C-alpha cells in the first residue's frame, strides 16, 4: 500500500510542474464552457418546455464538466504506458516486485488528479461569478455535495479502469492509435460528454443508462446539478460501484492472460 | 507548384505503407465527427429549429464547416506540428534552404488520414444539398464553393497564427484550440445562435462567420443582396494580419539549439 501511495505522490508532484500549460488549459476550458452554454441557451429560447432538465442544471453540468475535464474524459492517456509496451520497456516493470495493473492504475489516477486540482478552481470561481444565465449554481445542500464528491471519485476509478483495457489491448495490436481514438470517442459520447444523457431520445437513453459509460461523468455531473438526488443518487453510486468492480476484475484477468503470452519487443 | 505536387505524392506513398493503420485512422476521424453529428441530430430532433434554422439547413452549415476545416487540417498540418519543429531544431534547416518558409512548412506534412472528416462532410452534403430546399442556381453553387474554399483558407490563417505564437512560447498555445477546434465544433450550428456578442466577435475579430453565417443567409434566400454572397471573399482579408503576425514572430526567432 505504501508503495502505491508514494507512486501516487511522485506522479502528482511531477504533474504539478506544468503550471503554464495548466493556465492555457484553464482559458481553453473556460472558452469552451461559455460557448456550450450559449448553444444550450439558444435551444432554450426555441422551446423551454422541451428541456428535460432545468437550464441552470445544464449550465452547472457544463461548468463542472469543464472544470474536471481531466478526471472525467477517457481521452487522456498516459503516453508513457503505450511507449513502454511498444518499445519493450515493460520488461523492466515486470521484473519489479509489484503488480503492474496497480502501478499503471495509480499512475493514471495521479496524473488526472493533479491536472484536475491545478485546473478546476479558476474555472469554478469564474463560473460562480458570472451573471445569471451563465452562472454556476452551488448544489442544493451539503449532502448533495458529498454525494457528488463520492460519485466523482468513483467516476475517476471507472474511467481509469476503462482505459486500462485500451492499454492492455496494445499488447496485442502494438499500434494503439486506431483503437484509442475509436473507443474513447464512443465512450465519451455515451457518458454524456457532447450531449447530457437526459437529452438522448427515448429508447436510446434507456440503453445508454445501463452501459458502463453511464457510470462515468454522467453520474457526478447530474448529481451536482441536482438532476439526480436522494435515493436515486444513492442508487446511481451503487451502479458506479458495481461497474468499477466488474471493470477492475475484468481488466486484471485480461492483463494476466496478456502477460502470459507477451513477447517483449526489441532490446 | 510542381515541387509541392511532388511532395504530396511522396507523403501519400509514405502513408500508404501502413495501410491498416491508415484506414483505422480514417475511420477514427470519421467516428470522431460522427458523434458530433449524432449529438446535433438528437438536439434538432427534440427542438426542431434553432435560431430560425431547420435540421437540413443546420446540416448544410455543418458540412461546410467540416469540409473547410478538414481541407485546412489536411494540408496545413505542418503548421499544427510547428511547435515540434521549433523545439527539435528542425526549423533551422528550413531557414537555410532556398525556398519560401511557408512553402516548406506546408510541404513537411500532408495528413491524408484527416480526409476521414472530408468523406463525412461529403456524405452530409449529398443529403443536405437536395434536402435544404435551396434552388441551386449558378450563383448559389458559386456561393457554396466560396464558403468551403474561403473557409479552408481562413482556418489556414488561424493555423498560421498558432504557429506564429510558437516563436514566442516554444510550445503550442492550447488556447488557440478554442478558435480552431472550437470554430469547427461550434460551427456545426450557424454562429448567430450564440448571441450578438459572439457573432460580432466572429465577424470583426476572427472572421469565421464571414464564410458561414452570412453566405448561408444568401443560400437560404433570407438575404438577397450580392454582398452576403461575397462575404467569404471579404474574410480572406484576415490572412493579411495572420501572415504579418507570422513574420513578426519569425523576426524574433531564436533557435532552441537542439
HADDOCK unambig.tbl for C-alpha pairs under 7 A between the chains (distance, minus, plus):
assign (segid A and resid 24 and name CA) (segid B and resid 173 and name CA) 6.85 0.50 0.50
assign (segid A and resid 24 and name CA) (segid B and resid 174 and name CA) 5.63 0.50 0.50
assign (segid A and resid 24 and name CA) (segid B and resid 175 and name CA) 5.62 0.50 0.50
assign (segid A and resid 25 and name CA) (segid B and resid 174 and name CA) 6.26 0.50 0.50
assign (segid A and resid 25 and name CA) (segid B and resid 175 and name CA) 6.81 0.50 0.50
assign (segid A and resid 27 and name CA) (segid B and resid 175 and name CA) 6.25 0.50 0.50
assign (segid A and resid 28 and name CA) (segid B and resid 174 and name CA) 6.74 0.50 0.50
assign (segid A and resid 28 and name CA) (segid B and resid 175 and name CA) 4.84 0.50 0.50
assign (segid A and resid 28 and name CA) (segid B and resid 178 and name CA) 5.95 0.50 0.50
assign (segid A and resid 31 and name CA) (segid B and resid 178 and name CA) 6.39 0.50 0.50
assign (segid A and resid 32 and name CA) (segid B and resid 178 and name CA) 6.48 0.50 0.50
assign (segid A and resid 38 and name CA) (segid B and resid 194 and name CA) 5.02 0.50 0.50
assign (segid A and resid 39 and name CA) (segid B and resid 193 and name CA) 6.75 0.50 0.50
assign (segid A and resid 39 and name CA) (segid B and resid 194 and name CA) 5.76 0.50 0.50
assign (segid A and resid 42 and name CA) (segid B and resid 50 and name CA) 6.61 0.50 0.50
assign (segid A and resid 42 and name CA) (segid B and resid 51 and name CA) 6.70 0.50 0.50
assign (segid A and resid 42 and name CA) (segid B and resid 193 and name CA) 5.66 0.50 0.50
assign (segid A and resid 42 and name CA) (segid B and resid 194 and name CA) 6.65 0.50 0.50
assign (segid A and resid 43 and name CA) (segid B and resid 47 and name CA) 6.94 0.50 0.50
assign (segid A and resid 43 and name CA) (segid B and resid 50 and name CA) 5.89 0.50 0.50
assign (segid A and resid 46 and name CA) (segid B and resid 50 and name CA) 6.20 0.50 0.50
assign (segid A and resid 47 and name CA) (segid B and resid 47 and name CA) 6.66 0.50 0.50
assign (segid A and resid 50 and name CA) (segid B and resid 46 and name CA) 6.87 0.50 0.50
assign (segid A and resid 50 and name CA) (segid B and resid 47 and name CA) 6.76 0.50 0.50
assign (segid A and resid 178 and name CA) (segid B and resid 21 and name CA) 6.84 0.50 0.50
assign (segid A and resid 178 and name CA) (segid B and resid 24 and name CA) 5.15 0.50 0.50
assign (segid A and resid 178 and name CA) (segid B and resid 25 and name CA) 5.52 0.50 0.50
assign (segid A and resid 178 and name CA) (segid B and resid 28 and name CA) 6.21 0.50 0.50
assign (segid A and resid 181 and name CA) (segid B and resid 28 and name CA) 5.74 0.50 0.50
assign (segid A and resid 182 and name CA) (segid B and resid 28 and name CA) 5.24 0.50 0.50
assign (segid A and resid 182 and name CA) (segid B and resid 31 and name CA) 6.78 0.50 0.50
assign (segid A and resid 185 and name CA) (segid B and resid 32 and name CA) 6.05 0.50 0.50
assign (segid A and resid 189 and name CA) (segid B and resid 35 and name CA) 6.57 0.50 0.50
assign (segid A and resid 194 and name CA) (segid B and resid 39 and name CA) 6.47 0.50 0.50
assign (segid A and resid 195 and name CA) (segid B and resid 39 and name CA) 5.93 0.50 0.50
assign (segid A and resid 200 and name CA) (segid B and resid 42 and name CA) 6.19 0.50 0.50
assign (segid A and resid 201 and name CA) (segid B and resid 42 and name CA) 6.61 0.50 0.50
